[in-house]
């Protein structure tokens, strides 16, 4: 491999399949591949991840190892159980930046022990549109003034143990009405609106010393027709020039539909790589799909050809390589042990918003309403039923869709209390119909909402702002405590 090919590969961060590194990946890392992005498919437990990262680092010092560990709905280390910390919207609801910093510190300590070097979190996005399909509870809130201290606190806490934070998705995904995994969102925002709203949390993160920022595949018409990932105005003029960011710019996954479309067209993916580098991006995330050596070969060929033709200046590629390498320093913290989720549970308890007088009149029927997970979150367990079954003997659990009205109404006849768990149920007509039917028939209906809360319903309700393990545990504890106090 030539020195130019090595330089081209040094900015690539692909995903891969399996819980140990395949031979082709180990060879490429030894030859200079920038690093990898880990997903749930690569994780069994913390000990296995620590062994995996040691295996990767044995090929070459300075390998970048990234992961999406936002907490709440988006978790990789806890993909099999649900996260042991609540998500950003729950932390925003608790409204204590010191608590947010403590939760992020716990995440950073754990990631350092696992050998991770960069966490693709937190979201600097704001929850600005009720139609946004992918951010929601991943944001700290909708008000930039209130959310920004939490973004900064998360960055500070996470980076305490040497993990690089990566605030995303610049310039902010929250006003989008399409999922950039699938399509290219165009934000209906002027430059003045961006500066007053979306850019505020990113500026706060930069002041807090964030080491990396992830681009969003989002079009701002005032900046041209290219999405921010491929847009020099966005990355070089605004992010670096106006906001003063000097760290590493990481792209969101280039194979996403918003940029590359059908990523199996390798020239299309390689072209996106060249255009993003030319715009000012440094590390190129290729993480959502499990790639192989042939795909990386083709991307490298396209980048090398762009340098040779003058389309991509060699100096720009070398600068991107150096900034990518800056994220590869291995954390020095080495303890791997049982996950301590006390701080996460405390935060989840403080985030609960309780309306009315939710109480259990005896063992309940728990109706966990299943919703298709977002691509970002993936199929992470999020049911209340197992928690309440453990704490309140006699609890019966149904896992249903919003269409299973008849089944739920029949089962509810045998219970005085029915607990319905939804995820942004106000957005789903079938879920709304199920709730309306239960409101007419159930003697004691308790609604638990785990997503972004919709309009306030009449009746008894608990909002968790997160579907995490600890958020649902906090609900179960709260309901049990009320039941015990009534029985006393």
Secondary structure as the mmCIF struct_conf table of DSSP 4:
data_model
#
loop_
_struct_conf.conf_type_id
_struct_conf.id
_struct_conf.beg_label_comp_id
_struct_conf.beg_label_asym_id
_struct_conf.beg_label_seq_id
_struct_conf.end_label_comp_id
_struct_conf.end_label_asym_id
_struct_conf.end_label_seq_id
HELX_RH_AL_P HELX_RH_AL_P1 UNK A 3 UNK A 9
TURN_TY1_P TURN_TY1_P1 UNK A 10 UNK A 11
STRN STRN1 UNK A 12 UNK A 15
BEND BEND1 UNK A 17 UNK A 20
HELX_RH_AL_P HELX_RH_AL_P2 UNK A 23 UNK A 31
TURN_TY1_P TURN_TY1_P2 UNK A 32 UNK A 32
STRN STRN2 UNK A 35 UNK A 38
HELX_RH_3T_P HELX_RH_3T_P1 UNK A 40 UNK A 42
BEND BEND2 UNK A 44 UNK A 44
HELX_RH_AL_P HELX_RH_AL_P3 UNK A 46 UNK A 59
TURN_TY1_P TURN_TY1_P3 UNK A 61 UNK A 62
STRN STRN3 UNK A 64 UNK A 67
STRN STRN4 UNK A 71 UNK A 71
TURN_TY1_P TURN_TY1_P4 UNK A 72 UNK A 73
STRN STRN5 UNK A 74 UNK A 74
BEND BEND3 UNK A 76 UNK A 76
TURN_TY1_P TURN_TY1_P5 UNK A 77 UNK A 81
BEND BEND4 UNK A 84 UNK A 85
HELX_RH_AL_P HELX_RH_AL_P4 UNK A 88 UNK A 94
TURN_TY1_P TURN_TY1_P6 UNK A 95 UNK A 95
HELX_RH_AL_P HELX_RH_AL_P5 UNK A 97 UNK A 114
TURN_TY1_P TURN_TY1_P7 UNK A 115 UNK A 115
STRN STRN6 UNK A 118 UNK A 119
STRN STRN7 UNK A 123 UNK A 123
TURN_TY1_P TURN_TY1_P8 UNK A 130 UNK A 131
BEND BEND5 UNK A 133 UNK A 134
HELX_RH_3T_P HELX_RH_3T_P2 UNK A 136 UNK A 138
BEND BEND6 UNK A 139 UNK A 140
BEND BEND7 UNK A 142 UNK A 142
HELX_RH_AL_P HELX_RH_AL_P6 UNK A 144 UNK A 158
HELX_RH_3T_P HELX_RH_3T_P3 UNK A 159 UNK A 161
TURN_TY1_P TURN_TY1_P9 UNK A 162 UNK A 162
HELX_LH_PP_P HELX_LH_PP_P1 UNK A 163 UNK A 163
STRN STRN8 UNK A 164 UNK A 170
TURN_TY1_P TURN_TY1_P10 UNK A 171 UNK A 171
BEND BEND8 UNK A 173 UNK A 173
TURN_TY1_P TURN_TY1_P11 UNK A 174 UNK A 175
BEND BEND9 UNK A 177 UNK A 178
TURN_TY1_P TURN_TY1_P12 UNK A 180 UNK A 182
BEND BEND10 UNK A 183 UNK A 183
STRN STRN9 UNK A 185 UNK A 187
HELX_RH_AL_P HELX_RH_AL_P7 UNK A 191 UNK A 196
TURN_TY1_P TURN_TY1_P13 UNK A 197 UNK A 197
HELX_RH_AL_P HELX_RH_AL_P8 UNK A 198 UNK A 207
TURN_TY1_P TURN_TY1_P14 UNK A 208 UNK A 209
BEND BEND11 UNK A 211 UNK A 211
STRN STRN10 UNK A 212 UNK A 215
STRN STRN11 UNK A 218 UNK A 220
HELX_RH_3T_P HELX_RH_3T_P4 UNK A 221 UNK A 223
BEND BEND12 UNK A 225 UNK A 226
HELX_RH_3T_P HELX_RH_3T_P5 UNK A 228 UNK A 230
HELX_RH_AL_P HELX_RH_AL_P9 UNK A 232 UNK A 232
HELX_RH_PI_P HELX_RH_PI_P1 UNK A 233 UNK A 242
TURN_TY1_P TURN_TY1_P15 UNK A 243 UNK A 243
BEND BEND13 UNK A 247 UNK A 247
STRN STRN12 UNK A 248 UNK A 250
HELX_LH_PP_P HELX_LH_PP_P2 UNK A 251 UNK A 251
BEND BEND14 UNK A 252 UNK A 252
HELX_LH_PP_P HELX_LH_PP_P3 UNK A 253 UNK A 253
TURN_TY1_P TURN_TY1_P16 UNK A 254 UNK A 255
BEND BEND15 UNK A 256 UNK A 256
TURN_TY1_P TURN_TY1_P17 UNK A 257 UNK A 260
BEND BEND16 UNK A 261 UNK A 262
TURN_TY1_P TURN_TY1_P18 UNK A 263 UNK A 264
BEND BEND17 UNK A 265 UNK A 265
HELX_RH_AL_P HELX_RH_AL_P10 UNK A 266 UNK A 279
TURN_TY1_P TURN_TY1_P19 UNK A 280 UNK A 280
STRN STRN13 UNK A 283 UNK A 283
STRN STRN14 UNK A 284 UNK A 290
HELX_RH_AL_P HELX_RH_AL_P11 UNK A 293 UNK A 309
TURN_TY1_P TURN_TY1_P20 UNK A 310 UNK A 310
BEND BEND18 UNK A 311 UNK A 312
HELX_RH_AL_P HELX_RH_AL_P12 UNK A 314 UNK A 325
TURN_TY1_P TURN_TY1_P21 UNK A 326 UNK A 327
HELX_LH_PP_P HELX_LH_PP_P4 UNK A 329 UNK A 331
BEND BEND19 UNK A 332 UNK A 332
HELX_RH_AL_P HELX_RH_AL_P13 UNK A 342 UNK A 351
STRN STRN15 UNK A 353 UNK A 355
BEND BEND20 UNK A 356 UNK A 356
BEND BEND21 UNK A 361 UNK A 363
HELX_LH_PP_P HELX_LH_PP_P5 UNK A 364 UNK A 364
STRN STRN16 UNK A 365 UNK A 369
HELX_LH_PP_P HELX_LH_PP_P6 UNK A 372 UNK A 374
TURN_TY1_P TURN_TY1_P22 UNK A 375 UNK A 377
BEND BEND22 UNK A 379 UNK A 379
BEND BEND23 UNK A 384 UNK A 384
HELX_RH_AL_P HELX_RH_AL_P14 UNK A 385 UNK A 391
BEND BEND24 UNK A 392 UNK A 392
TURN_TY1_P TURN_TY1_P23 UNK A 393 UNK A 394
STRN STRN17 UNK A 396 UNK A 400
TURN_TY1_P TURN_TY1_P24 UNK A 402 UNK A 403
HELX_RH_AL_P HELX_RH_AL_P15 UNK A 405 UNK A 412
TURN_TY1_P TURN_TY1_P25 UNK A 413 UNK A 414
BEND BEND25 UNK A 416 UNK A 416
STRN STRN18 UNK A 417 UNK A 422
BEND BEND26 UNK A 423 UNK A 424
HELX_RH_3T_P HELX_RH_3T_P6 UNK A 425 UNK A 427
HELX_RH_AL_P HELX_RH_AL_P16 UNK A 429 UNK A 441
BEND BEND27 UNK A 443 UNK A 443
STRN STRN19 UNK A 444 UNK A 449
BEND BEND28 UNK A 451 UNK A 452
BEND BEND29 UNK A 455 UNK A 455
HELX_LH_PP_P HELX_LH_PP_P7 UNK A 456 UNK A 457
BEND BEND30 UNK A 458 UNK A 459
STRN STRN20 UNK A 460 UNK A 463
BEND BEND31 UNK A 465 UNK A 465
HELX_RH_AL_P HELX_RH_AL_P17 UNK A 469 UNK A 487
#
